[in-house]
Amino acid sequence: MKNKVTVEEWVKRFRAIGLDDAVMHKWHELFENENPEGHQSFLEWLGLPAERIREIRQQ
């Protein structure tokens, strides 16, 4: 079993349960507002580069 989950795998799972782009954006927004440090940690855990993390968190 691998230790990492990719962004693509997360998106695939979100889509499988019916989330569209707008709802996924709302999920990120809620995560950022309620737990910014946790959101940062989660994005780093996904292996995203720092620039992409900044973009996501600024949206």
PDB file of N, CA, C and O in Angstrom:
ATOM      1  N   MET A   1       0.849  -1.183   0.000  1.00  0.00           N
ATOM      2  CA  MET A   1       0.000   0.000   0.000  1.00  0.00           C
ATOM      3  C   MET A   1       0.887   1.236   0.000  1.00  0.00           C
ATOM      4  O   MET A   1       1.858   1.311   0.753  1.00  0.00           O
ATOM      5  N   LYS A   2       0.552   2.205  -0.846  1.00  0.00           N
ATOM      6  CA  LYS A   2       1.368   3.409  -0.901  1.00  0.00           C
ATOM      7  C   LYS A   2       1.000   4.381   0.220  1.00  0.00           C
ATOM      8  O   LYS A   2      -0.101   4.337   0.768  1.00  0.00           O
ATOM      9  N   ASN A   3       1.944   5.254   0.541  1.00  0.00           N
ATOM     10  CA  ASN A   3       1.757   6.180   1.661  1.00  0.00           C
ATOM     11  C   ASN A   3       1.129   7.500   1.253  1.00  0.00           C
ATOM     12  O   ASN A   3       0.634   8.232   2.110  1.00  0.00           O
ATOM     13  N   LYS A   4       1.136   7.819  -0.018  1.00  0.00           N
ATOM     14  CA  LYS A   4       0.635   9.106  -0.491  1.00  0.00           C
ATOM     15  C   LYS A   4      -0.645   8.944  -1.287  1.00  0.00           C
ATOM     16  O   LYS A   4      -0.865   7.927  -1.945  1.00  0.00           O
ATOM     17  N   VAL A   5      -1.474   9.954  -1.215  1.00  0.00           N
ATOM     18  CA  VAL A   5      -2.662  10.059  -2.049  1.00  0.00           C
ATOM     19  C   VAL A   5      -2.448  11.295  -2.908  1.00  0.00           C
ATOM     20  O   VAL A   5      -2.095  12.358  -2.397  1.00  0.00           O
ATOM     21  N   THR A   6      -2.659  11.160  -4.195  1.00  0.00           N
ATOM     22  CA  THR A   6      -2.443  12.301  -5.081  1.00  0.00           C
ATOM     23  C   THR A   6      -3.661  13.209  -5.123  1.00  0.00           C
ATOM     24  O   THR A   6      -4.759  12.827  -4.717  1.00  0.00           O
ATOM     25  N   VAL A   7      -3.444  14.412  -5.619  1.00  0.00           N
ATOM     26  CA  VAL A   7      -4.555  15.351  -5.810  1.00  0.00           C
ATOM     27  C   VAL A   7      -5.585  14.728  -6.743  1.00  0.00           C
ATOM     28  O   VAL A   7      -6.790  14.834  -6.514  1.00  0.00           O
ATOM     29  N   GLU A   8      -5.103  14.085  -7.785  1.00  0.00           N
ATOM     30  CA  GLU A   8      -6.015  13.471  -8.751  1.00  0.00           C
ATOM     31  C   GLU A   8      -6.890  12.400  -8.096  1.00  0.00           C
ATOM     32  O   GLU A   8      -8.065  12.261  -8.437  1.00  0.00           O
ATOM     33  N   GLU A   9      -6.321  11.650  -7.164  1.00  0.00           N
ATOM     34  CA  GLU A   9      -7.114  10.640  -6.455  1.00  0.00           C
ATOM     35  C   GLU A   9      -8.166  11.287  -5.564  1.00  0.00           C
ATOM     36  O   GLU A   9      -9.296  10.805  -5.488  1.00  0.00           O
ATOM     37  N   TRP A  10      -7.802  12.377  -4.891  1.00  0.00           N
ATOM     38  CA  TRP A  10      -8.779  13.099  -4.066  1.00  0.00           C
ATOM     39  C   TRP A  10      -9.918  13.615  -4.934  1.00  0.00           C
ATOM     40  O   TRP A  10     -11.089  13.451  -4.592  1.00  0.00           O
ATOM     41  N   VAL A  11      -9.573  14.240  -6.061  1.00  0.00           N
ATOM     42  CA  VAL A  11     -10.601  14.789  -6.951  1.00  0.00           C
ATOM     43  C   VAL A  11     -11.500  13.667  -7.466  1.00  0.00           C
ATOM     44  O   VAL A  11     -12.720  13.821  -7.524  1.00  0.00           O
ATOM     45  N   LYS A  12     -10.900  12.548  -7.838  1.00  0.00           N
ATOM     46  CA  LYS A  12     -11.681  11.409  -8.327  1.00  0.00           C
ATOM     47  C   LYS A  12     -12.682  10.938  -7.258  1.00  0.00           C
ATOM     48  O   LYS A  12     -13.837  10.646  -7.568  1.00  0.00           O
ATOM     49  N   ARG A  13     -12.236  10.869  -6.025  1.00  0.00           N
ATOM     50  CA  ARG A  13     -13.134  10.453  -4.930  1.00  0.00           C
ATOM     51  C   ARG A  13     -14.232  11.481  -4.683  1.00  0.00           C
ATOM     52  O   ARG A  13     -15.394  11.123  -4.490  1.00  0.00           O
ATOM     53  N   PHE A  14     -13.863  12.756  -4.691  1.00  0.00           N
ATOM     54  CA  PHE A  14     -14.867  13.813  -4.510  1.00  0.00           C
ATOM     55  C   PHE A  14     -15.917  13.735  -5.620  1.00  0.00           C
ATOM     56  O   PHE A  14     -17.116  13.829  -5.355  1.00  0.00           O
ATOM     57  N   ARG A  15     -15.466  13.565  -6.849  1.00  0.00           N
ATOM     58  CA  ARG A  15     -16.410  13.467  -7.972  1.00  0.00           C
ATOM     59  C   ARG A  15     -17.281  12.216  -7.844  1.00  0.00           C
ATOM     60  O   ARG A  15     -18.460  12.245  -8.196  1.00  0.00           O
ATOM     61  N   ALA A  16     -16.714  11.132  -7.350  1.00  0.00           N
ATOM     62  CA  ALA A  16     -17.469   9.884  -7.198  1.00  0.00           C
ATOM     63  C   ALA A  16     -18.625  10.033  -6.214  1.00  0.00           C
ATOM     64  O   ALA A  16     -19.626   9.324  -6.318  1.00  0.00           O
ATOM     65  N   ILE A  17     -18.490  10.951  -5.261  1.00  0.00           N
ATOM     66  CA  ILE A  17     -19.591  11.162  -4.306  1.00  0.00           C
ATOM     67  C   ILE A  17     -20.468  12.350  -4.697  1.00  0.00           C
ATOM     68  O   ILE A  17     -21.336  12.774  -3.934  1.00  0.00           O
ATOM     69  N   GLY A  18     -20.225  12.885  -5.911  1.00  0.00           N
ATOM     70  CA  GLY A  18     -21.120  13.906  -6.445  1.00  0.00           C
ATOM     71  C   GLY A  18     -20.675  15.344  -6.293  1.00  0.00           C
ATOM     72  O   GLY A  18     -21.445  16.254  -6.600  1.00  0.00           O
ATOM     73  N   LEU A  19     -19.455  15.582  -5.828  1.00  0.00           N
ATOM     74  CA  LEU A  19     -18.995  16.957  -5.684  1.00  0.00           C
ATOM     75  C   LEU A  19     -18.560  17.512  -7.038  1.00  0.00           C
ATOM     76  O   LEU A  19     -17.839  16.854  -7.789  1.00  0.00           O
ATOM     77  N   ASP A  20     -19.007  18.734  -7.340  1.00  0.00           N
ATOM     78  CA  ASP A  20     -18.564  19.399  -8.557  1.00  0.00           C
ATOM     79  C   ASP A  20     -17.508  20.443  -8.184  1.00  0.00           C
ATOM     80  O   ASP A  20     -17.145  20.573  -7.015  1.00  0.00           O
ATOM     81  N   ASP A  21     -17.023  21.179  -9.173  1.00  0.00           N
ATOM     82  CA  ASP A  21     -15.959  22.156  -8.924  1.00  0.00           C
ATOM     83  C   ASP A  21     -16.366  23.200  -7.886  1.00  0.00           C
ATOM     84  O   ASP A  21     -15.561  23.573  -7.033  1.00  0.00           O
ATOM     85  N   ALA A  22     -17.600  23.670  -7.953  1.00  0.00           N
ATOM     86  CA  ALA A  22     -18.064  24.697  -7.015  1.00  0.00           C
ATOM     87  C   ALA A  22     -18.061  24.180  -5.578  1.00  0.00           C
ATOM     88  O   ALA A  22     -17.671  24.900  -4.658  1.00  0.00           O
ATOM     89  N   VAL A  23     -18.490  22.948  -5.387  1.00  0.00           N
ATOM     90  CA  VAL A  23     -18.537  22.374  -4.044  1.00  0.00           C
ATOM     91  C   VAL A  23     -17.123  22.096  -3.537  1.00  0.00           C
ATOM     92  O   VAL A  23     -16.830  22.305  -2.360  1.00  0.00           O
ATOM     93  N   MET A  24     -16.249  21.626  -4.426  1.00  0.00           N
ATOM     94  CA  MET A  24     -14.858  21.401  -4.016  1.00  0.00           C
ATOM     95  C   MET A  24     -14.192  22.715  -3.633  1.00  0.00           C
ATOM     96  O   MET A  24     -13.395  22.750  -2.696  1.00  0.00           O
ATOM     97  N   HIS A  25     -14.504  23.793  -4.341  1.00  0.00           N
ATOM     98  CA  HIS A  25     -13.971  25.110  -3.982  1.00  0.00           C
ATOM     99  C   HIS A  25     -14.488  25.520  -2.600  1.00  0.00           C
ATOM    100  O   HIS A  25     -13.731  26.039  -1.780  1.00  0.00           O
ATOM    101  N   LYS A  26     -15.763  25.286  -2.350  1.00  0.00           N
ATOM    102  CA  LYS A  26     -16.354  25.612  -1.051  1.00  0.00           C
ATOM    103  C   LYS A  26     -15.684  24.804   0.059  1.00  0.00           C
ATOM    104  O   LYS A  26     -15.449  25.324   1.150  1.00  0.00           O
ATOM    105  N   TRP A  27     -15.374  23.525  -0.215  1.00  0.00           N
ATOM    106  CA  TRP A  27     -14.692  22.668   0.758  1.00  0.00           C
ATOM    107  C   TRP A  27     -13.341  23.266   1.127  1.00  0.00           C
ATOM    108  O   TRP A  27     -12.999  23.353   2.306  1.00  0.00           O
ATOM    109  N   HIS A  28     -12.567  23.683   0.112  1.00  0.00           N
ATOM    110  CA  HIS A  28     -11.263  24.302   0.366  1.00  0.00           C
ATOM    111  C   HIS A  28     -11.420  25.603   1.150  1.00  0.00           C
ATOM    112  O   HIS A  28     -10.660  25.873   2.080  1.00  0.00           O
ATOM    113  N   GLU A  29     -12.407  26.399   0.770  1.00  0.00           N
ATOM    114  CA  GLU A  29     -12.653  27.678   1.442  1.00  0.00           C
ATOM    115  C   GLU A  29     -12.982  27.458   2.917  1.00  0.00           C
ATOM    116  O   GLU A  29     -12.468  28.164   3.785  1.00  0.00           O
ATOM    117  N   LEU A  30     -13.828  26.491   3.195  1.00  0.00           N
ATOM    118  CA  LEU A  30     -14.203  26.171   4.569  1.00  0.00           C
ATOM    119  C   LEU A  30     -12.993  25.667   5.354  1.00  0.00           C
ATOM    120  O   LEU A  30     -12.774  26.087   6.490  1.00  0.00           O
ATOM    121  N   PHE A  31     -12.214  24.777   4.763  1.00  0.00           N
ATOM    122  CA  PHE A  31     -11.012  24.240   5.394  1.00  0.00           C
ATOM    123  C   PHE A  31     -10.059  25.385   5.727  1.00  0.00           C
ATOM    124  O   PHE A  31      -9.536  25.461   6.838  1.00  0.00           O
ATOM    125  N   GLU A  32      -9.836  26.276   4.757  1.00  0.00           N
ATOM    126  CA  GLU A  32      -8.919  27.411   4.951  1.00  0.00           C
ATOM    127  C   GLU A  32      -9.402  28.325   6.067  1.00  0.00           C
ATOM    128  O   GLU A  32      -8.609  28.757   6.903  1.00  0.00           O
ATOM    129  N   ASN A  33     -10.692  28.622   6.087  1.00  0.00           N
ATOM    130  CA  ASN A  33     -11.234  29.544   7.088  1.00  0.00           C
ATOM    131  C   ASN A  33     -11.260  28.944   8.494  1.00  0.00           C
ATOM    132  O   ASN A  33     -11.000  29.641   9.474  1.00  0.00           O
ATOM    133  N   GLU A  34     -11.570  27.663   8.588  1.00  0.00           N
ATOM    134  CA  GLU A  34     -11.700  27.035   9.906  1.00  0.00           C
ATOM    135  C   GLU A  34     -10.380  26.515  10.477  1.00  0.00           C
ATOM    136  O   GLU A  34     -10.208  26.446  11.693  1.00  0.00           O
ATOM    137  N   ASN A  35      -9.445  26.147   9.584  1.00  0.00           N
ATOM    138  CA  ASN A  35      -8.197  25.563  10.066  1.00  0.00           C
ATOM    139  C   ASN A  35      -7.078  25.839   9.050  1.00  0.00           C
ATOM    140  O   ASN A  35      -6.636  24.923   8.357  1.00  0.00           O
ATOM    141  N   PRO A  36      -6.622  27.088   8.959  1.00  0.00           N
ATOM    142  CA  PRO A  36      -5.614  27.426   7.948  1.00  0.00           C
ATOM    143  C   PRO A  36      -4.333  26.615   8.062  1.00  0.00           C
ATOM    144  O   PRO A  36      -3.757  26.226   7.046  1.00  0.00           O
ATOM    145  N   GLU A  37      -3.879  26.357   9.278  1.00  0.00           N
ATOM    146  CA  GLU A  37      -2.652  25.570   9.441  1.00  0.00           C
ATOM    147  C   GLU A  37      -2.861  24.125   8.995  1.00  0.00           C
ATOM    148  O   GLU A  37      -1.986  23.526   8.368  1.00  0.00           O
ATOM    149  N   GLY A  38      -4.015  23.577   9.320  1.00  0.00           N
ATOM    150  CA  GLY A  38      -4.336  22.226   8.887  1.00  0.00           C
ATOM    151  C   GLY A  38      -4.464  22.130   7.377  1.00  0.00           C
ATOM    152  O   GLY A  38      -4.047  21.141   6.774  1.00  0.00           O
ATOM    153  N   HIS A  39      -5.040  23.158   6.766  1.00  0.00           N
ATOM    154  CA  HIS A  39      -5.172  23.189   5.317  1.00  0.00           C
ATOM    155  C   HIS A  39      -3.796  23.221   4.662  1.00  0.00           C
ATOM    156  O   HIS A  39      -3.538  22.498   3.700  1.00  0.00           O
ATOM    157  N   GLN A  40      -2.914  24.069   5.193  1.00  0.00           N
ATOM    158  CA  GLN A  40      -1.543  24.140   4.697  1.00  0.00           C
ATOM    159  C   GLN A  40      -0.875  22.770   4.801  1.00  0.00           C
ATOM    160  O   GLN A  40      -0.254  22.296   3.850  1.00  0.00           O
ATOM    161  N   SER A  41      -1.009  22.151   5.951  1.00  0.00           N
ATOM    162  CA  SER A  41      -0.406  20.843   6.184  1.00  0.00           C
ATOM    163  C   SER A  41      -0.956  19.799   5.217  1.00  0.00           C
ATOM    164  O   SER A  41      -0.200  18.991   4.677  1.00  0.00           O
ATOM    165  N   PHE A  42      -2.256  19.812   5.001  1.00  0.00           N
ATOM    166  CA  PHE A  42      -2.894  18.872   4.083  1.00  0.00           C
ATOM    167  C   PHE A  42      -2.362  19.044   2.662  1.00  0.00           C
ATOM    168  O   PHE A  42      -2.043  18.062   1.990  1.00  0.00           O
ATOM    169  N   LEU A  43      -2.268  20.293   2.207  1.00  0.00           N
ATOM    170  CA  LEU A  43      -1.776  20.558   0.855  1.00  0.00           C
ATOM    171  C   LEU A  43      -0.315  20.139   0.702  1.00  0.00           C
ATOM    172  O   LEU A  43       0.085  19.633  -0.347  1.00  0.00           O
ATOM    173  N   GLU A  44       0.472  20.351   1.745  1.00  0.00           N
ATOM    174  CA  GLU A  44       1.865  19.899   1.725  1.00  0.00           C
ATOM    175  C   GLU A  44       1.921  18.372   1.682  1.00  0.00           C
ATOM    176  O   GLU A  44       2.725  17.802   0.945  1.00  0.00           O
ATOM    177  N   TRP A  45       1.070  17.709   2.468  1.00  0.00           N
ATOM    178  CA  TRP A  45       1.016  16.251   2.507  1.00  0.00           C
ATOM    179  C   TRP A  45       0.700  15.682   1.123  1.00  0.00           C
ATOM    180  O   TRP A  45       1.183  14.612   0.753  1.00  0.00           O
ATOM    181  N   LEU A  46      -0.123  16.422   0.362  1.00  0.00           N
ATOM    182  CA  LEU A  46      -0.446  15.997  -0.997  1.00  0.00           C
ATOM    183  C   LEU A  46       0.749  16.137  -1.938  1.00  0.00           C
ATOM    184  O   LEU A  46       0.730  15.622  -3.056  1.00  0.00           O
ATOM    185  N   GLY A  47       1.785  16.835  -1.481  1.00  0.00           N
ATOM    186  CA  GLY A  47       2.985  16.985  -2.296  1.00  0.00           C
ATOM    187  C   GLY A  47       2.930  18.118  -3.291  1.00  0.00           C
ATOM    188  O   GLY A  47       3.696  18.147  -4.254  1.00  0.00           O
ATOM    189  N   LEU A  48       2.017  19.061  -3.061  1.00  0.00           N
ATOM    190  CA  LEU A  48       1.917  20.197  -3.983  1.00  0.00           C
ATOM    191  C   LEU A  48       3.095  21.141  -3.805  1.00  0.00           C
ATOM    192  O   LEU A  48       3.586  21.317  -2.689  1.00  0.00           O
ATOM    193  N   PRO A  49       3.552  21.748  -4.891  1.00  0.00           N
ATOM    194  CA  PRO A  49       4.633  22.729  -4.772  1.00  0.00           C
ATOM    195  C   PRO A  49       4.137  23.990  -4.061  1.00  0.00           C
ATOM    196  O   PRO A  49       2.943  24.292  -4.071  1.00  0.00           O
ATOM    197  N   ALA A  50       5.058  24.710  -3.453  1.00  0.00           N
ATOM    198  CA  ALA A  50       4.717  25.892  -2.650  1.00  0.00           C
ATOM    199  C   ALA A  50       3.897  26.909  -3.430  1.00  0.00           C
ATOM    200  O   ALA A  50       2.949  27.479  -2.890  1.00  0.00           O
ATOM    201  N   GLU A  51       4.242  27.144  -4.684  1.00  0.00           N
ATOM    202  CA  GLU A  51       3.505  28.125  -5.495  1.00  0.00           C
ATOM    203  C   GLU A  51       2.050  27.710  -5.676  1.00  0.00           C
ATOM    204  O   GLU A  51       1.152  28.546  -5.580  1.00  0.00           O
ATOM    205  N   ARG A  52       1.811  26.434  -5.934  1.00  0.00           N
ATOM    206  CA  ARG A  52       0.435  25.936  -6.101  1.00  0.00           C
ATOM    207  C   ARG A  52      -0.329  26.039  -4.791  1.00  0.00           C
ATOM    208  O   ARG A  52      -1.513  26.376  -4.795  1.00  0.00           O
ATOM    209  N   ILE A  53       0.319  25.760  -3.684  1.00  0.00           N
ATOM    210  CA  ILE A  53      -0.324  25.893  -2.373  1.00  0.00           C
ATOM    211  C   ILE A  53      -0.747  27.338  -2.144  1.00  0.00           C
ATOM    212  O   ILE A  53      -1.861  27.595  -1.690  1.00  0.00           O
ATOM    213  N   ARG A  54       0.132  28.275  -2.455  1.00  0.00           N
ATOM    214  CA  ARG A  54      -0.224  29.703  -2.304  1.00  0.00           C
ATOM    215  C   ARG A  54      -1.436  30.063  -3.149  1.00  0.00           C
ATOM    216  O   ARG A  54      -2.332  30.770  -2.689  1.00  0.00           O
ATOM    217  N   GLU A  55      -1.462  29.574  -4.390  1.00  0.00           N
ATOM    218  CA  GLU A  55      -2.601  29.849  -5.277  1.00  0.00           C
ATOM    219  C   GLU A  55      -3.901  29.316  -4.680  1.00  0.00           C
ATOM    220  O   GLU A  55      -4.910  30.020  -4.644  1.00  0.00           O
ATOM    221  N   ILE A  56      -3.870  28.085  -4.221  1.00  0.00           N
ATOM    222  CA  ILE A  56      -5.073  27.470  -3.650  1.00  0.00           C
ATOM    223  C   ILE A  56      -5.532  28.244  -2.420  1.00  0.00           C
ATOM    224  O   ILE A  56      -6.722  28.520  -2.268  1.00  0.00           O
ATOM    225  N   ARG A  57      -4.612  28.588  -1.558  1.00  0.00           N
ATOM    226  CA  ARG A  57      -4.982  29.257  -0.311  1.00  0.00           C
ATOM    227  C   ARG A  57      -5.454  30.685  -0.538  1.00  0.00           C
ATOM    228  O   ARG A  57      -6.208  31.215   0.279  1.00  0.00           O
ATOM    229  N   GLN A  58      -5.035  31.315  -1.613  1.00  0.00           N
ATOM    230  CA  GLN A  58      -5.464  32.689  -1.890  1.00  0.00           C
ATOM    231  C   GLN A  58      -6.828  32.740  -2.561  1.00  0.00           C
ATOM    232  O   GLN A  58      -7.480  33.784  -2.555  1.00  0.00           O
ATOM    233  N   GLN A  59      -7.264  31.633  -3.135  1.00  0.00           N
ATOM    234  CA  GLN A  59      -8.576  31.617  -3.785  1.00  0.00           C
ATOM    235  C   GLN A  59      -9.610  31.723  -2.751  1.00  0.00           C
ATOM    236  O   GLN A  59     -10.800  31.730  -3.067  1.00  0.00           O
TER     237      GLN A  59
END
